[in-house]
Amino acid sequence: MTSTFPPPISEPDPSTFTCSSSLVGPCSGCQRNTHRYGSGGLPLCHWCMTTARENWDTGVRFNNTRTPAG
């Protein structure tokens, strides 16, 4: 398996290219700009999420805590 190193923190997460600038915020782990808010947002950037998932047990699943307004 080939590991890829993340670019400098000054480079945004690729998820920011597909979302509105109002949905961009700092990653909880490294403070890199990432798609953090709104539909599809996560508190961690791509690289921090990959590291976190490597440390999770195989039974752990992402749970969306957001519910539609209604």
Secondary structure, 3 states (H helix, E strand, C coil): CCCCCCCCCCCCCHHHHHCCHHHEEECCCCCCEEECCCCCCCCCCHHHHHHHHHHCCCCCCCCCCCCCCC
